[in-house]
Amino acid sequence: MAKIRVENTGTTALLNALAEGVMVRAGDRFIFVNQTALDMFAYPGTMEEFLDEPVSRWVHVDDQALVQENYDKRIRGEDAEQNYELRLLRADGETRWVSCRANAIEWDGEPAVVACVYDITEQLEEKRAFERAENIFRNIFRLTPEVMLISGLTDGKIIDVNPAFLNMFGRRRDEVIGHTTQELDIWADPTFLGRFVEELKMTASMTDVPTTVKTRGNLIRHFRIFAQKIDLQGEPMLLLIGRDITEDLVQAQELQRSKDTAELANRAKSEFLANMSHELRTPLNAILGFAEILRDEMVGPIGNPRYKEYAQDIHESGTHLLSIINDILDLSKVEAGRLEAYLTWINPLESLEMCMTLVQQRAFEASLSLEHQFDRTVLIEADERLVKQIALNLLSNAIKFTEPGGKVTMKLEKTGNGGLCLSVTDTGIGMTAEEIKIAKRPFGQVDSSLSRRHEGSGLGLPLVSAFSEKLNATMTIDSRPGVGTRVSIMFPPFKVKTREDDGE
């Protein structure tokens, strides 16, 4: 056992100046600690109070046996572990790792053990964090399906590759390690890697770089490359990750072809409907005209009143058919992108009042109350024809699906944000949320007993929505079964101004 004589006087200032904690132990007590050690324990009391505490108070329970064994060996003069690590307990309960270097000494003529301790908690945490990160990277490197390799940044020699790389290129590890990717001839474009590395030297990383490679059997595959410069034991390295996107490209091309085919078919359908609608309207107008002549006996009496009734039936059926054809024509224009809107600043009152007049007789025959409330100070930038069609469709729908004794109300009122709301509210059959979705679809008809009593194309709301969109407005529907429906057309503030702003 090495014997070091340390006098208790005249050395305290020197020991307190050390960066390491110094503790002198005799028995189960410390007989001296320097200020560094006292600070290490975060002890709030005095030095004398600290020295009254047993050594076991400051040593982690799992390390007490090791500390005691080393102390006993040194006191007996036996060889003991000179440097070891242990955990100390601070006064606030925190555990700190320290590196301990101990020796036997004489203190005031008595055998003792001096220990110099250095806090290594942060170093151990950094080491463990590094080991965890290294372990995670190793697992990712081994298990990921993406191709990965690590090579020297300057010489390009491969240091390591993952199993996905070996499988993709049909190689053994001994055929790859120590060689360059050029020697392995994996690039479809031999100049790609040189350009890639030169660009990488100017940046820390590169992502999503497209390239093509030659895989097992010289098959050409499309890849996206991700690269990162890393430091490995002081040497600049290149971490390269490749993702095979060949199947993704094939699927994207197939999807685009399918989309193009569908759009072409839809355009052809819309154009066919538009052309056929024009072709049908010409003879139908003639049928309506001659039916009207017969019904009104314009060229003389028919004789048999039943023929007059038949002419009336022909005229009503033809009018209904013409209405459906007009809706189909409008829808085909929308789908073909040929719906045009001629936007000017208009006073909507004239159009809306005309629509109210047109449906007034129909509401009277259905025993409905027809009301309106219009703000008379506004102008909107819109197409007057489309505004009329929106209003007529909404009013016609409301009248159709409201039972006798009900009420239909049209409103035109400003919104809180300076916009404008055109709404039609009825007390009719109403719709559920699912039925609203059906009603918004072209040719969709809500299956109810009342709707089945009324013929229709199922194009009213889809057309209103399309017309509104053309005017930069939006359509919303609020409805409850058995209570009624409110359809609102919201015009944004930039489409609205007061008549005073226009100098009127």
C-alpha positions in Angstrom: 0.0 0.0 0.0 1.4 3.4 -1.0 1.8 5.7 2.0 1.3 9.4 1.3 1.8 11.8 4.2 -0.5 14.8 4.0 -0.4 17.4 6.7 -3.8 18.8 7.7 -2.6 22.3 7.9 -1.4 24.6 5.2 -2.8 22.5 2.4 -6.6 23.3 2.6 -6.3 26.3 0.3 -4.4 24.3 -2.3 -6.9 21.4 -2.2 -9.9 23.8 -2.5 -8.4 25.3 -5.7 -8.5 21.9 -7.4 -11.1 21.2 -10.1 -11.6 17.7 -8.8 -13.4 16.9 -5.7 -11.1 15.6 -2.9 -12.4 13.5 -0.1 -10.4 11.9 2.8 -12.1 9.0 4.5 -11.4 7.3 7.8 -13.8 4.6 8.9 -17.4 5.6 8.1 -16.8 9.3 8.0 -15.1 11.8 5.8 -12.5 13.6 7.8 -11.9 16.2 5.0 -13.5 17.3 1.8 -12.5 20.3 -0.3 -14.9 23.0 -1.5 -15.2 21.4 -4.9 -16.5 18.2 -3.4 -18.9 20.1 -1.2 -20.3 21.9 -4.2 -20.5 18.6 -6.1 -22.8 17.2 -3.4 -24.8 20.5 -3.4 -24.7 20.5 0.4 -26.4 23.5 1.9 -24.9 23.2 5.4 -21.5 23.8 6.8 -18.3 21.7 6.4 -18.6 20.5 10.0 -22.2 19.3 9.4 -21.2 17.5 6.2 -18.4 15.6 8.0 -20.9 14.4 10.6 -22.8 12.4 7.9 -21.8 8.8 7.2 -20.2 7.9 3.9 -23.1 5.7 3.0 -25.3 8.8 3.0 -23.6 10.0 -0.2 -23.1 6.7 -2.1 -25.7 5.1 -4.3 -27.0 1.9 -2.7 -26.0 -0.2 -5.6 -22.4 1.0 -5.4 -21.9 0.9 -1.6 -20.5 -2.6 -1.6 -17.9 -1.7 -4.3 -16.8 1.4 -2.4 -16.6 -0.4 0.9 -14.6 -3.3 -0.6 -12.0 -1.0 -2.2 -11.7 1.0 1.0 -11.1 -2.1 3.2 -8.5 -3.4 0.8 -6.5 -0.1 0.9 -6.7 0.1 4.7 -5.3 -3.4 4.9 -2.5 -2.6 2.4 -3.9 -4.9 -0.3 -4.1 -4.1 -4.0 -7.4 -2.4 -4.9 -8.9 -1.0 -8.1 -7.3 2.4 -8.4 -9.7 4.0 -10.9 -13.4 3.1 -11.1 -16.8 4.7 -11.7 -19.6 5.1 -9.2 -22.7 7.0 -8.4 -22.9 9.7 -5.8 -26.1 11.1 -4.3 -26.4 14.9 -4.0 -28.2 16.6 -1.1 -31.1 17.4 -3.4 -31.6 13.7 -4.3 -30.0 13.9 -7.8 -27.7 11.1 -8.8 -24.4 11.9 -10.5 -21.8 9.6 -12.0 -18.2 10.2 -11.1 -14.8 8.8 -12.0 -12.9 8.0 -8.8 -9.1 7.7 -8.3 -8.2 6.5 -4.8 -5.1 5.9 -2.8 -4.2 5.0 0.8 -2.6 7.8 2.8 -1.7 8.9 6.4 -3.8 11.8 7.7 -2.6 13.3 11.0 -0.7 10.0 11.6 -3.7 7.8 11.0 -4.4 5.5 8.0 -7.0 6.9 5.6 -8.1 6.8 2.0 -8.1 9.9 -0.3 -10.3 9.9 -3.3 -10.3 12.3 -6.2 -13.6 12.4 -8.0 -14.6 14.0 -11.3 -18.2 14.4 -12.5 -18.7 12.5 -15.7 -22.5 12.5 -15.8 -22.7 14.6 -19.0 -20.0 12.6 -20.8 -21.8 9.3 -20.0 -25.1 10.7 -21.1 -23.6 11.9 -24.4 -21.9 8.5 -24.8 -25.2 6.6 -24.2 -27.1 9.0 -26.5 -24.4 8.3 -29.2 -24.7 4.6 -28.7 -28.5 4.7 -28.9 -28.3 6.8 -32.1 -25.7 4.4 -33.5 -27.8 1.4 -32.7 -31.0 3.0 -34.2 -29.0 3.9 -37.4 -27.6 0.4 -37.5 -31.1 -1.2 -37.3 -32.5 1.2 -39.9 -29.5 0.6 -42.2 -30.0 -3.1 -41.9 -33.8 -3.3 -42.1 -34.9 -0.5 -44.4 -36.1 -1.6 -47.9 -34.4 1.4 -49.4 -30.9 1.1 -50.9 -28.2 2.6 -48.7 -24.4 2.8 -48.9 -21.6 4.7 -47.2 -18.6 5.6 -49.2 -15.6 8.0 -49.0 -16.4 11.4 -50.3 -13.0 11.9 -52.0 -12.1 8.4 -53.3 -15.7 7.1 -53.6 -14.7 3.7 -52.2 -17.7 1.9 -50.5 -17.3 1.3 -46.8 -20.6 -0.4 -46.2 -23.9 -1.2 -47.9 -27.2 -2.6 -46.5 -28.8 -5.9 -47.5 -31.3 -4.0 -49.7 -28.4 -2.8 -51.9 -27.0 -6.3 -52.2 -30.4 -7.7 -53.1 -31.2 -4.9 -55.6 -27.9 -5.2 -57.5 -27.4 -8.9 -57.1 -23.9 -8.6 -55.4 -22.0 -10.1 -52.5 -20.5 -7.9 -49.8 -16.9 -8.9 -50.8 -17.7 -7.8 -54.4 -18.8 -4.3 -53.1 -16.7 -3.2 -50.1 -13.6 -1.3 -51.2 -14.9 -0.7 -54.7 -16.5 2.4 -56.2 -20.0 2.6 -57.7 -18.4 3.3 -61.1 -16.4 0.1 -60.8 -19.6 -1.7 -60.0 -21.2 -0.1 -63.1 -24.6 0.6 -61.4 -25.3 4.0 -63.0 -27.2 4.1 -66.3 -25.7 7.5 -66.9 -21.9 7.1 -66.2 -21.5 10.9 -65.7 -24.3 11.2 -63.1 -22.2 10.4 -60.0 -19.4 12.9 -60.8 -21.9 15.7 -61.3 -23.8 14.7 -58.2 -20.7 14.6 -55.9 -19.4 17.9 -57.2 -22.7 19.5 -56.4 -22.9 17.8 -53.0 -19.5 19.3 -52.1 -21.1 22.7 -52.1 -24.0 21.7 -49.9 -24.5 19.6 -46.8 -27.2 17.4 -48.4 -29.3 16.8 -51.5 -32.8 15.3 -51.7 -35.1 13.8 -54.2 -32.7 13.7 -57.1 -33.9 11.6 -60.0 -31.6 9.1 -61.8 -31.6 5.7 -63.4 -29.6 2.7 -62.3 -28.7 -0.7 -63.7 -29.9 -3.4 -61.3 -29.7 -7.2 -61.2 -29.8 -8.6 -64.7 -29.0 -5.1 -66.2 -32.6 -4.0 -65.7 -33.0 -0.2 -65.8 -34.9 1.2 -62.8 -35.8 4.7 -61.9 -34.6 6.0 -58.5 -34.8 9.0 -56.3 -31.5 9.7 -54.6 -31.0 11.3 -51.1 -27.5 12.1 -50.0 -25.9 13.5 -46.8 -22.3 14.4 -46.0 -21.3 12.8 -42.7 -18.1 12.6 -40.6 -16.7 9.2 -39.7 -13.7 9.3 -37.4 -12.6 12.6 -38.8 -13.0 11.5 -42.5 -15.7 13.1 -44.8 -18.1 10.4 -46.0 -21.1 10.2 -48.2 -24.3 8.5 -47.0 -26.4 7.7 -50.1 -30.0 6.5 -50.0 -31.9 5.4 -53.1 -35.6 4.7 -53.4 -36.9 2.7 -56.3 -39.8 4.7 -57.9 -40.2 2.6 -61.1 -43.6 1.2 -60.0 -44.8 4.6 -58.8 -44.0 6.1 -62.2 -45.8 3.3 -64.0 -48.8 3.7 -61.9 -48.8 7.5 -62.3 -48.6 7.1 -66.1 -51.4 4.6 -66.0 -53.5 7.0 -63.8 -52.8 9.9 -66.1 -53.8 7.9 -69.2 -57.0 6.8 -67.4 -57.7 10.4 -66.4 -57.1 11.6 -70.0 -59.4 8.9 -71.4 -62.1 9.7 -68.9 -61.9 13.5 -69.6 -62.0 12.8 -73.3 -65.0 10.6 -72.9 -66.7 13.1 -70.6 -66.0 15.9 -73.1 -67.4 13.8 -76.0 -70.5 13.0 -73.9 -71.0 16.7 -73.1 -70.5 17.8 -76.7 -72.9 15.0 -77.8 -75.6 16.2 -75.4 -75.1 19.8 -76.4 -75.5 18.9 -80.1 -78.4 16.6 -79.5 -80.2 19.2 -77.3 -80.0 21.6 -80.2 -81.3 19.0 -82.6 -84.2 18.1 -80.4 -85.3 21.6 -79.6 -85.9 22.5 -83.3 -88.6 19.9 -83.9 -90.0 20.3 -80.4 -90.5 24.0 -80.9 -92.5 23.2 -84.0 -94.6 20.7 -82.0 -95.3 23.3 -79.3 -96.2 25.8 -81.9 -98.7 23.6 -83.8 -100.1 22.3 -80.4 -100.7 25.9 -79.4 -102.4 26.7 -82.7 -104.7 23.7 -82.3 -105.4 24.5 -78.6 -106.3 28.1 -79.2 -108.2 27.3 -82.5 -106.2 30.0 -84.3 -107.2 28.9 -87.8 -110.8 27.9 -87.0 -112.8 25.7 -84.6 -111.7 22.1 -84.1 -115.2 20.8 -83.6 -114.6 18.1 -81.0 -113.6 19.6 -77.7 -111.6 16.5 -76.8 -109.1 17.4 -79.6 -108.6 20.7 -77.8 -107.8 18.9 -74.6 -105.4 16.6 -76.4 -103.6 19.7 -77.9 -103.3 21.1 -74.4 -101.8 17.8 -73.1 -99.3 17.9 -76.1 -98.4 21.5 -75.3 -97.8 20.8 -71.5 -95.8 17.6 -72.2 -93.7 19.3 -74.8 -93.1 22.3 -72.6 -91.9 20.0 -69.8 -89.7 18.1 -72.3 -88.3 21.4 -73.6 -87.5 22.4 -70.0 -85.6 19.2 -69.4 -83.7 19.6 -72.7 -82.7 23.1 -71.8 -81.4 21.9 -68.4 -79.4 19.2 -70.1 -78.0 21.7 -72.6 -77.0 24.0 -69.7 -75.4 21.1 -67.9 -73.5 20.0 -71.0 -72.2 23.5 -71.4 -71.0 23.5 -67.8 -69.2 20.1 -68.2 -67.7 21.0 -71.5 -66.4 24.3 -70.1 -68.5 26.3 -72.6 -70.8 28.1 -70.1 -70.2 31.8 -70.6 -71.1 34.6 -68.2 -71.3 38.2 -69.4 -70.6 40.1 -66.2 -71.9 43.7 -65.8 -73.2 45.7 -62.8 -76.9 45.0 -62.7 -79.9 45.9 -60.5 -81.0 42.4 -59.5 -84.5 43.6 -58.5 -85.9 43.6 -62.0 -84.8 40.0 -62.7 -86.0 38.7 -59.3 -89.4 40.4 -59.5 -89.9 39.0 -63.0 -89.2 35.5 -61.7 -91.7 36.0 -58.9 -94.3 37.0 -61.4 -93.6 33.9 -63.6 -94.1 31.5 -60.7 -97.0 33.3 -59.1 -99.7 31.4 -60.9 -98.0 28.1 -60.2 -97.9 29.0 -56.5 -101.5 30.0 -56.5 -102.5 26.7 -58.1 -100.5 24.8 -55.5 -102.3 26.8 -52.7 -99.0 28.3 -51.5 -98.2 31.7 -50.0 -95.5 33.4 -52.1 -93.5 36.2 -50.3 -90.4 38.3 -50.9 -88.1 40.7 -49.1 -85.6 42.6 -51.3 -82.9 45.1 -50.4 -83.4 47.8 -53.0 -80.1 49.6 -52.5 -77.7 47.0 -54.0 -76.0 46.3 -57.3 -74.2 43.1 -58.2 -71.6 42.3 -60.8 -73.3 39.3 -62.5 -74.8 37.9 -65.7 -78.5 38.8 -65.7 -79.5 35.6 -67.5 -77.8 33.4 -65.0 -79.3 35.3 -62.1 -82.8 34.7 -63.6 -82.1 31.0 -64.1 -80.8 30.7 -60.5 -83.9 32.4 -59.1 -86.4 30.4 -61.3 -84.8 27.1 -60.4 -84.9 27.8 -56.7 -88.5 29.1 -56.8 -89.6 26.2 -59.0 -88.0 23.6 -56.6 -89.5 25.2 -53.5 -93.0 25.3 -55.0 -92.7 21.7 -56.3 -91.7 20.3 -52.9 -94.0 22.3 -50.7 -97.4 20.9 -49.8 -100.6 23.0 -50.0 -100.9 25.6 -47.3 -97.2 26.1 -47.1 -95.1 29.2 -47.8 -92.2 30.1 -50.1 -90.1 33.2 -49.4 -87.4 34.8 -51.5 -84.9 37.2 -49.8 -82.2 39.5 -51.0 -80.2 40.9 -48.1 -76.7 42.1 -47.3 -74.4 40.0 -45.2 -72.2 41.1 -42.3 -69.0 41.1 -44.3 -70.4 43.3 -47.0 -71.5 40.6 -49.4 -75.0 39.7 -50.5 -77.3 36.7 -49.9 -80.0 35.6 -52.3 -82.1 32.9 -50.6 -85.3 30.9 -51.1 -86.9 29.3 -48.1 -89.8 26.9 -48.1 -91.9 25.0 -45.6 -91.8 21.9 -47.7 -90.7 18.3 -47.2 -87.1 19.1 -46.3 -84.1 16.8 -46.7 -81.6 14.8 -44.6 -77.9 15.4 -45.0 -77.6 12.3 -47.2 -80.5 13.5 -49.4 -78.8 16.9 -49.8 -75.8 15.1 -51.2 -78.0 13.3 -53.7 -79.8 16.4 -54.7 -76.5 18.2 -55.5 -75.6 15.5 -57.9 -76.7 15.8 -61.6 -79.8 13.8 -62.3 -80.1 13.0 -58.5 -83.6 12.9 -57.2 -84.5 12.5 -53.5 -86.8 9.4 -53.2 -89.9 10.7 -51.4 -93.6 10.3 -52.0 -94.0 14.0 -52.7 -91.1 14.2 -55.1 -92.4 11.3 -57.1 -95.6 13.2 -57.7 -93.6 15.8 -59.6 -91.7 15.2 -62.7 -88.2 16.6 -63.1 -84.8 16.1 -64.5 -82.9 16.3 -61.1 -80.7 19.1 -62.6 -82.1 22.1 -60.7 -79.7 22.3 -57.8 -76.6 21.1 -59.7 -77.3 23.9 -62.3 -77.8 26.5 -59.6 -74.5 25.4 -58.0 -72.7 25.7 -61.4 -74.3 29.0 -62.3 -73.3 30.4 -58.8 -69.7 29.3 -59.2 -69.6 31.0 -62.6 -70.6 34.2 -60.8 -68.0 33.8 -58.0 -70.8 33.0 -55.6 -71.4 29.9 -53.4 -74.5 27.8 -52.8 -75.4 26.4 -49.3 -78.3 24.3 -48.3 -79.9 24.1 -44.9 -82.7 21.6 -44.6 -84.7 19.5 -42.1 -87.1 16.8 -43.0 -90.7 17.9 -42.3 -89.6 21.5 -41.6 -88.4 22.9 -44.9 -85.4 24.0 -46.9 -83.4 27.2 -47.3 -81.0 27.5 -50.3 -78.6 30.5 -50.1 -76.5 32.0 -52.8 -73.7 34.0 -51.3 -72.0 36.8 -53.4 -68.6 38.0 -52.1 -68.2 41.7 -51.1 -66.1 42.5 -54.2 -69.2 41.6 -56.3 -71.5 43.9 -54.4 -72.0 47.7 -54.1 -74.7 50.1 -53.1 -76.6 52.1 -55.6 -75.3 55.3 -54.0 -71.7 54.2 -54.8 -72.8 54.0 -58.4 -74.0 57.7 -58.4 -77.7 56.7 -58.5 
